[in-house]
Amino acid sequence: MKSPRRLARNPEVSTQPSHSDWSRREVVRTLVAASLCGPLAARAATPPHPAFAAWKPKILAYLESLARPDGGYAWPGEPFSHLSPTFAVVGAYHTLGERPPTPAKLAEFIRTHHPFHLNTLERELKTYEYQQIQSLLWLGEDASDFRAKVLSWKHPLKYAKQYEMHGYPVFHHELVPIVARRLLGLECDDLGPDYVEYVVQRRRKNGSFNNTLDSDGGDGHVMNTLWGLQALEALGRGKERQSETIEWLQACQVEDGGFRYQPNPELGEVVDLVYTWAAVRALALLGAKPANLEKCRQAIESLANEDGGFASRAGWPSQPMATYQALDALRCLGASETPLTQKTSSGRPGQKPPKLPGDLKVYSIQIEAHGTGSPTEAVTLASELKIDLWGAKNAKREWLARAQAIAGERKVPVTFFVANEEYGTWVNVPGLGTYSHTSDLFAPAGSDIGASLAGAGVVSWPQFRERRLKPLHAAKGRVFWQFGENEELTRVFLDDSLLKGGFSAISTFHFGNPDFTNSESFLCQYRGRIPFIALQDAHGPEPWWFADMTTGFRTLFLAREPTWDGWLEALRNNWTAAVRHDAVSGEKTWLHAGSDEVLKVVKEQEARWRWWDNPEISRPLVSLVAIRPEDPFETGRPERGIALRVRCAWENTTQGQPKRPLVKLVSLQVDGKTVDPRLVDTPMPNGKGLLDQYHLYLIEDPTPGKHHAETTVLEIRTGREIMQGVEFQI
């Protein structure tokens, strides 16, 4: 079917009603008697019902509690604003018929704070452009400067097959070009014919949509069905399979009135407000309502918390996105003719974590730090940076044993453990895709964690549970979620983990992505439910050349002792915090804690872990290692005698390569005598840059007895001299 020549421009018109008081019961019950609920929420807000009085200030107060000095709005517990909660807050104001404070400053934040302002990733995440455009239109701002960007999207993205086996892009990201054209009043006939084909091929016979081709099998997903219907409506095909789609959407409703993501989900079978909102909005597009309208209203109302916000689920704390979705869904449902019960009339407090024991201390853990290269330098980094638990990525058992032995000899209180990324593990969820990066794990060193599924072909999530998680858990190991831009899939995995056990933590800070909760902001809605951790994901052959990352961010946990059992207890209780302070963060402190209570303890004990401006914890700037022929993991190992290796600190690339020197060698002395070491450069295979650099001095026939070597380096930035010594016995 040919696309329409031009779509009617549908700009946002912000109406400013008189500020009469409302009653909260009517806010959450009738929320805009007019049931106009346009598919893109692009119509002007309807003036609120005068009976909404008492609770309007409380909802607005909750929204403003999320305001930050940078001009936007933040997720609860976060110091810095983000586009997604800002979008949600602006949407909530719009739905309430209100205008946010300082709209000009807010608009400037929205324009300048696409998540890629921190770091541009290799894949476009177009949902954020949608949030920018829609937020500006809600504010009555001109969004025409987004036209060129939107018009540049003419074909669906080719997704990297190392992440999704078939190269299927994320459905809702790829529908933004269609939806955004509608918002901006642009033509759709410049889109390639493959775009319409892309959308239609992902529709099921029952009218639902999902991420994979219909021919691949698997039912639809309620969120993807909403995105698909929005796109088809913009293309003038919104009424196709109308009755089948309505029937499918209504079948997603459960007895208590809320919705799941499909009628009979096998995984992650939770009721969540985002699914209820998506179903209500999708039904409104088709001119329909939930089968049990009144129970749907009650289910949404029941998620109101006493702080004025709404939760995604009963007992969860308020979230800005949940608050917007609740208000928007209630607007779509229209006025209630029947008074509701008083069961939530005063609001319900969000569930609070139990009070923390008073004897907890803050300890430091690195997850997927180096498990290759020099174990001696790994111990040095752990010692100087006060790392209590070091997770060695894909390390050999012998490497772990050698590193632990060196730590014991030097009396460094660090425990090395397994922290593997099992490349080549593929998990399929029908309808959503077949994804890698699903098997990142940690476990005690020397434990029998079972066989990796890498290279074992495609497995289902239940098969992954049985074949991978069962032996891993028996060995006191755990698996954590690394990343996934497919929100619908990620929610299924994480929700199933909450129900049955699975992913025990969510990664945030990363070597190649400043913060996964920035680029995948929906993860913030799991704060307090699944622990947040930082992920080193070590790259390069040597820990010394990854020190920028090993220094720059880490995971903190609360425990009585820095043992493996203490770490597991912290995971169970959400006593974790991910912290970053480096050049990537602009030398600011970014911190994601499991709760405000954990954050308080972490800050109170900051001297135990703070690595910047702290002479007790700092990155070593020189490494001097005495290497013997029997040291198999050390570069520069001699055939006989002793080799003294000096590595100077450099600024490093994210791939673990030296980039710019921070110090330079002044001298090396052996037993008080100055010697002349040889400079060894190892270039990258492509000839671009260095893979390694060190100074090496060989003593082929050392005399028996105790010897002492000492090196002096000059810090380039400050001009200070730094000395490092080592003793060795022949």
Secondary structure by P-SEA (a helix, b strand, c coil): cccccccccbbbbbbbcccccccaaaaacccccccccccccccccccccccccccaaaaaaaaaccccccccccccccccccaaaaaaaaaaaaaacccccaaaaaaaaaaccccccccccccccaaaaaaaaaaaaaaccccccaaaaaaaccccccccccccccccccccccaaaaaaaaaaccccccccaaaaaaaaaaccccccccccccccbbbbbaaaaaaaaaaaaaacccccaaaaaaaaaaaaccccccccccccccccccccaaaaaaaaaaaaaaccccccaaaaaaaaaaaccccccccccccccccaaaaaaaaaaaaaacccccccccccccccccccccccccccccccccccccccccaaaaaaaaaaacccbbbbccccaaaaaaaaaaaaaacccbbbbbbbccccbbbbccccccccccccccccccccccccccccccccaaaaaaccaaaaaaaccccccccccaaaaaaaaaaaaaacccccbbbccccccccccccccccccccccbbbbbbccccccccccaaaaaaccbbbbbcccccaaaaaaaaaaccbbbbbbccccccbbbbbcccaaaaaaaaaaccccccccccccccccbbbbbcccccccccccccccbbbbbbbbcccccccccccccccccccccccbbbbbbbbbbcccccccccbbbbbbbbccccccbbbbbbbbbcccccbbbbbbbbbcc
